Amino acid sequence: MMIVALTGNIGSGKSTVAKMFKKLSVPVYNSDKEAKKLMQSSKKVRTAIMALLGDEAYVDKKLNRKYIAQKVFENKELLGRLNGIVHPVVRKDFLKWTKKQKSPYVIQESAIIFENGLQDFYDKIVLITAPKEIRVKRVMERDQVSQPEILARMGSQWDDERKKDLSDFVIDNISLKETRLKVQEVHKHLLDLSGV
């Protein structure tokens, strides 16, 4: 079974593209969603996060996402340490999930593969891109956050050009119709590569 990464910067439309792959019966693991679940359910993770960021990281045993985001997006060192707690747990969970799948290939949707030096873990990498102004607009509408907050988050991610050189497939996600066609094309390539 091939392990494929689906990555892209904030607002590029990874989740939209992931849904398109799901419609083609490809199992997709959403790292962000699963990380939030594990940050909530794992006592070991919760304890480590509170030790790093303080008890305010959780309110009534629920993850205080706004507080955490404010703490780490301004501080790269803190963000790196938080990732050091969460990512190994997510990776372990993903590998466990992979074993249960019956498919020529699976996809792990994750924003910061290159930033964390995890590209060698995957057989193939699919990068989703979109112009910066479109991405900012999408995130402002989706998350109800200000432009400076989004730009701060974007600042912690590599730019698309740097990622393109390390990716096997690039999907420009501007027009949904064109994106859908490109997804089908990439899907066919991946099936061929997996020997199906």
C-alpha positions as CSV (number, residue, x, y, z in Angstrom):
1,M,0.0,0.0,0.0
2,M,1.3,3.4,-1.0
3,I,1.3,6.2,1.5
4,V,0.5,9.6,-0.1
5,A,0.8,13.0,1.6
6,L,-1.8,15.7,0.7
7,T,-0.3,19.0,1.8
8,G,-0.6,22.7,1.1
9,N,-0.5,26.0,2.9
10,I,-3.3,27.5,5.0
11,G,-6.3,28.3,2.8
12,S,-5.1,26.3,-0.2
13,G,-8.1,24.0,0.0
14,K,-6.6,20.7,1.2
15,S,-9.9,19.6,2.8
16,T,-11.8,20.4,-0.4
17,V,-9.4,18.3,-2.4
18,A,-9.4,15.5,0.3
19,K,-13.2,15.2,-0.1
20,M,-12.7,14.8,-3.9
21,F,-10.3,11.9,-3.2
22,K,-12.7,10.4,-0.7
23,K,-15.4,10.4,-3.5
24,L,-13.0,8.3,-5.5
25,S,-13.0,5.8,-2.6
26,V,-9.5,6.7,-1.3
27,P,-9.2,6.5,2.5
28,V,-8.1,9.9,3.8
29,Y,-6.6,10.6,7.3
30,N,-7.1,14.2,8.4
31,S,-4.1,15.0,10.6
32,D,-5.4,18.3,11.9
33,K,-8.7,16.8,13.0
34,E,-7.1,13.7,14.5
35,A,-4.5,15.8,16.3
36,K,-7.2,17.9,18.0
37,K,-9.0,14.6,19.1
38,L,-5.7,13.2,20.5
39,M,-4.9,16.5,22.2
40,Q,-8.3,16.1,23.9
41,S,-8.4,12.4,24.6
42,S,-4.7,11.5,25.5
43,K,-3.9,12.2,29.1
44,K,-0.2,12.1,28.3
45,V,-0.5,14.7,25.5
46,R,-2.7,16.9,27.7
47,T,-0.2,16.8,30.6
48,A,2.7,17.7,28.2
49,I,0.8,20.6,26.6
50,M,-0.2,22.1,30.0
51,A,3.4,21.7,31.1
52,L,4.5,23.6,28.0
53,L,1.8,26.3,27.7
54,G,0.2,26.5,31.1
55,D,-3.1,25.2,32.5
56,E,-5.0,27.8,30.4
57,A,-4.4,25.5,27.4
58,Y,-7.5,23.6,28.6
59,V,-10.7,25.1,29.9
60,D,-13.1,22.6,31.6
61,K,-10.9,19.8,30.2
62,K,-11.6,21.2,26.6
63,L,-8.8,22.3,24.4
64,N,-8.5,26.1,24.4
65,R,-7.6,26.5,20.7
66,K,-7.7,30.3,20.7
67,Y,-5.2,30.6,23.6
68,I,-2.9,27.9,22.1
69,A,-2.9,29.6,18.7
70,Q,-2.1,33.0,20.2
71,K,0.8,31.5,22.2
72,V,2.5,29.5,19.4
73,F,1.9,31.4,16.2
74,E,4.0,34.3,17.5
75,N,6.7,32.0,18.9
76,K,8.4,29.6,16.5
77,E,10.4,27.8,19.2
78,L,7.2,27.2,21.2
79,L,5.4,26.0,18.1
80,G,8.2,23.6,17.4
81,R,8.0,22.2,20.9
82,L,4.2,21.8,20.7
83,N,4.6,19.9,17.4
84,G,7.2,17.8,19.1
85,I,4.5,16.6,21.5
86,V,1.6,16.2,19.1
87,H,3.2,14.9,15.9
88,P,4.7,11.7,17.1
89,V,1.3,10.7,18.6
90,V,-0.5,11.6,15.4
91,R,2.1,9.6,13.3
92,K,1.6,6.5,15.5
93,D,-2.2,6.9,15.2
94,F,-1.9,7.3,11.4
95,L,0.2,4.1,11.1
96,K,-2.4,2.2,13.2
97,W,-5.2,3.5,11.0
98,T,-3.3,2.6,7.8
99,K,-3.1,-1.0,8.8
100,K,-6.9,-1.2,8.8
101,Q,-7.3,0.2,5.3
102,K,-7.9,-2.0,2.2
103,S,-6.9,0.3,-0.7
104,P,-4.1,0.6,-3.2
105,Y,-3.1,3.8,-1.5
106,V,-4.1,6.0,1.4
107,I,-3.8,9.8,1.9
108,Q,-2.6,11.7,5.0
109,E,-3.8,15.2,4.8
110,S,-1.3,17.4,6.7
111,A,-0.3,21.1,6.4
112,I,3.3,21.1,7.6
113,I,5.1,18.0,6.2
114,F,8.1,19.9,4.7
115,E,8.4,22.3,7.7
116,N,8.7,19.2,10.0
117,G,11.1,17.3,7.6
118,L,8.6,14.4,7.2
119,Q,8.7,14.2,3.4
120,D,10.7,11.0,3.3
121,F,8.0,9.2,5.2
122,Y,5.7,9.3,2.1
123,D,5.8,7.4,-1.2
124,K,4.3,10.4,-3.1
125,I,3.4,14.0,-2.2
126,V,0.5,15.9,-3.6
127,L,0.8,19.7,-3.1
128,I,-2.3,22.0,-3.2
129,T,-1.7,25.6,-4.1
130,A,-3.6,28.8,-4.6
131,P,-2.6,32.5,-4.9
132,K,-2.0,34.2,-1.5
133,E,-4.8,36.7,-1.8
134,I,-7.4,33.9,-2.5
135,R,-6.0,31.9,0.5
136,V,-6.3,34.9,2.8
137,K,-9.9,35.5,1.7
138,R,-10.8,31.9,2.2
139,V,-9.3,31.7,5.7
140,M,-10.9,35.0,6.8
141,E,-14.3,33.7,5.7
142,R,-13.8,30.2,7.2
143,D,-12.2,31.1,10.6
144,Q,-13.5,34.6,11.2
145,V,-10.0,35.8,11.9
146,S,-8.2,39.0,11.0
147,Q,-5.7,39.4,8.1
148,P,-2.7,40.0,10.4
149,E,-3.5,36.7,12.3
150,I,-3.6,34.8,9.0
151,L,-0.4,36.4,7.8
152,A,1.3,35.4,11.0
153,R,0.2,31.8,10.5
154,M,1.3,31.9,6.9
155,G,4.7,33.1,8.1
156,S,5.3,29.8,9.8
157,Q,4.9,27.9,6.6
158,W,7.2,27.5,3.6
159,D,6.2,29.2,0.4
160,D,4.7,27.2,-2.4
161,E,7.7,27.5,-4.7
162,R,9.9,25.8,-2.2
163,K,7.4,23.0,-1.7
164,K,6.8,22.5,-5.4
165,D,10.4,21.3,-5.9
166,L,9.8,18.5,-3.3
167,S,6.3,17.5,-4.5
168,D,5.4,14.8,-7.0
169,F,2.1,16.4,-8.0
170,V,0.9,20.0,-7.8
171,I,-2.8,20.9,-8.0
172,D,-3.7,24.6,-8.4
173,N,-7.0,24.9,-6.5
174,I,-8.7,28.0,-8.0
175,S,-11.5,26.6,-10.1
176,L,-13.4,23.6,-8.6
177,K,-14.1,22.1,-12.0
178,E,-10.4,22.2,-13.0
179,T,-9.4,20.9,-9.5
180,R,-11.8,18.0,-9.8
181,L,-10.3,17.0,-13.2
182,K,-6.7,17.3,-11.9
183,V,-7.7,15.1,-8.8
184,Q,-9.0,12.4,-11.2
185,E,-5.8,12.6,-13.2
186,V,-3.5,12.4,-10.1
187,H,-5.7,9.5,-8.8
188,K,-5.2,7.6,-12.0
189,H,-1.4,8.1,-11.8
190,L,-1.3,6.9,-8.2
191,L,-3.3,3.8,-9.1
192,D,-0.9,3.1,-11.9
193,L,2.1,3.6,-9.6
194,S,0.5,1.3,-7.0
195,G,0.3,-1.4,-9.6
196,V,-3.6,-1.6,-9.8
